Amino acid sequence: METNIKLVGLADLTELCNISRETFKDTFGDDNTDDDMQKYFYTAYNLEQLKSEMEKRGTSFWFLSADGKLAGYLKINIGHAQSENVAPNALEIERIYIYKQYKHHGFGTLFINHAQTIADIADKDKIWLGVWEHNEAAKHFYAKLGFKQIGDHVFQLGNDEQRDLVMIKSLV
């Protein structure tokens, strides 16, 4: 399968909105109420919000295509763009989502490697992310790649206050 990772631009905003909603629903829809999902989509995945995030200094979105079809996306935050200050000299992976039919093809690892390349270029020595405490597959995947849990934080999904585990990987 031929893959390509490209930087998302403003011209891709509608496509980013669609993949954000679709992959989030694929990943978490069965474990959350429709009401909470819709409230989250309304605040996090509307065009204005995504445009604001895209324009924020230190934030970048990346699309992964497989054989010319959109397979997933990645959101990276550096510096003050990070959602919280977890560690000095770190890069945050805020979102990494892949369509169901493209999971287990190594694309998550491609995205992690891409984030590591960006971290190297930006002279960062750590990568961190938050993962839902009940997402066993993702927790296992990140642990396999060298991420270690260092804490937790609240993730607000609609009216549901959930717990994300904060995981970090040293690049040195």
Legacy VTK file of the C-alpha trace (Angstrom):
# vtk DataFile Version 3.0
C-alpha trace
ASCII
DATASET POLYDATA
POINTS 172 float
0.000 0.000 0.000
1.434 3.371 -0.996
1.195 5.961 1.791
1.614 9.713 1.906
1.585 12.169 4.830
0.793 15.786 3.969
0.335 18.987 5.925
-3.324 20.026 6.119
-4.087 23.528 4.829
-7.127 25.789 5.080
-8.372 24.428 1.743
-8.704 21.037 3.503
-10.843 22.391 6.361
-14.116 20.660 5.392
-12.301 17.367 4.874
-10.610 17.788 8.272
-13.980 18.439 9.910
-15.460 15.318 8.308
-12.607 12.961 9.182
-12.476 14.355 12.728
-16.134 13.558 13.340
-16.139 10.225 11.516
-13.026 8.770 13.147
-13.984 10.006 16.619
-17.432 8.426 16.251
-15.879 5.195 14.918
-13.532 5.071 17.889
-15.778 6.172 20.758
-19.386 6.157 19.527
-20.288 2.764 20.996
-19.028 3.763 24.453
-20.707 7.170 24.770
-24.202 8.612 24.423
-25.299 10.256 21.186
-26.044 13.421 23.170
-22.505 13.640 24.580
-21.015 12.898 21.153
-23.103 15.616 19.465
-22.219 18.170 22.133
-18.537 17.365 21.690
-18.781 17.614 17.889
-20.536 20.965 18.229
-17.710 22.438 20.313
-14.595 20.602 19.075
-15.245 19.684 15.460
-17.000 22.660 13.914
-15.392 24.554 11.034
-14.689 27.714 13.038
-13.006 25.809 15.881
-10.854 23.720 13.550
-9.874 26.811 11.538
-8.850 28.560 14.757
-6.756 25.536 15.769
-5.126 25.358 12.319
-4.126 29.014 12.505
-2.661 28.725 16.005
1.109 29.108 16.053
2.728 25.784 16.969
-0.198 23.617 15.829
-0.213 21.462 12.718
-2.580 18.892 11.252
-1.446 16.088 8.962
-3.415 13.779 6.646
-2.329 10.228 5.892
-3.437 8.768 2.569
-3.202 5.120 1.554
-3.366 4.384 -2.163
-4.778 7.871 -2.695
-7.584 7.554 -0.112
-7.695 9.473 3.154
-6.890 7.026 5.963
-6.321 9.179 9.054
-5.095 12.413 10.577
-2.712 13.681 13.214
-2.687 16.892 15.266
0.572 18.099 16.791
1.131 20.972 19.237
4.492 22.535 20.085
5.366 25.195 22.650
2.495 27.354 23.895
0.069 25.553 21.567
0.130 22.482 23.826
-3.086 21.825 25.716
-1.102 21.716 28.966
2.493 21.958 30.132
3.328 18.312 30.790
7.103 18.370 30.423
9.783 20.831 29.409
10.999 20.562 25.830
8.117 18.330 24.716
5.798 17.994 21.732
2.135 17.025 22.175
0.220 14.620 19.977
-3.287 15.897 20.659
-5.115 13.754 18.111
-4.212 10.660 16.169
-7.155 8.992 14.437
-7.331 6.389 11.697
-10.421 5.107 9.906
-11.460 1.627 11.092
-10.715 -0.047 7.765
-7.121 1.244 7.878
-6.300 0.163 11.425
-3.694 -2.586 11.926
-1.758 -1.562 8.798
1.053 0.240 10.649
-0.374 3.720 10.058
-0.412 4.636 13.742
3.297 3.850 13.876
3.848 5.971 10.742
2.161 8.897 12.501
4.219 8.417 15.679
7.396 8.303 13.572
6.275 11.471 11.777
5.719 13.206 15.127
9.185 12.092 16.246
10.695 13.613 13.087
8.927 16.901 13.799
10.122 16.735 17.419
13.702 16.229 16.206
13.455 19.181 13.813
11.980 21.349 16.599
14.723 20.173 18.992
12.242 18.514 21.376
13.284 15.479 23.400
9.881 14.145 24.508
6.494 13.380 22.989
3.364 13.170 25.121
-0.320 12.460 24.598
-3.547 11.744 26.435
-5.394 8.459 25.959
-8.807 7.523 27.357
-8.408 5.221 30.353
-10.843 2.703 28.776
-9.155 2.586 25.351
-7.177 -0.595 25.987
-6.005 -1.033 22.385
-4.539 2.478 22.245
-2.915 2.173 25.683
-1.250 -1.081 24.613
-0.153 0.429 21.282
1.480 3.453 22.913
3.162 1.336 25.603
4.575 -0.937 22.888
6.128 2.150 21.259
7.803 3.234 24.500
5.244 5.617 26.026
4.914 5.519 29.824
2.046 6.807 31.959
3.015 9.825 34.078
-0.375 11.121 35.209
-3.899 11.858 34.101
-6.239 14.702 33.230
-9.920 15.358 32.626
-11.358 15.065 29.127
-14.808 16.633 28.816
-17.030 14.764 26.354
-20.338 16.607 26.289
-21.675 16.326 29.839
-19.427 13.361 30.680
-16.223 14.083 32.579
-13.794 11.363 31.504
-10.253 10.490 32.555
-7.374 10.446 30.095
-4.035 8.944 31.007
-1.076 11.170 30.177
1.681 9.142 28.517
5.143 10.345 27.539
8.017 9.012 25.465
11.606 10.170 25.759
13.439 10.594 22.457
16.946 10.664 23.962
LINES 1 173
172 0 1 2 3 4 5 6 7 8 9 10 11 12 13 14 15 16 17 18 19 20 21 22 23 24 25 26 27 28 29 30 31 32 33 34 35 36 37 38 39 40 41 42 43 44 45 46 47 48 49 50 51 52 53 54 55 56 57 58 59 60 61 62 63 64 65 66 67 68 69 70 71 72 73 74 75 76 77 78 79 80 81 82 83 84 85 86 87 88 89 90 91 92 93 94 95 96 97 98 99 100 101 102 103 104 105 106 107 108 109 110 111 112 113 114 115 116 117 118 119 120 121 122 123 124 125 126 127 128 129 130 131 132 133 134 135 136 137 138 139 140 141 142 143 144 145 146 147 148 149 150 151 152 153 154 155 156 157 158 159 160 161 162 163 164 165 166 167 168 169 170 171
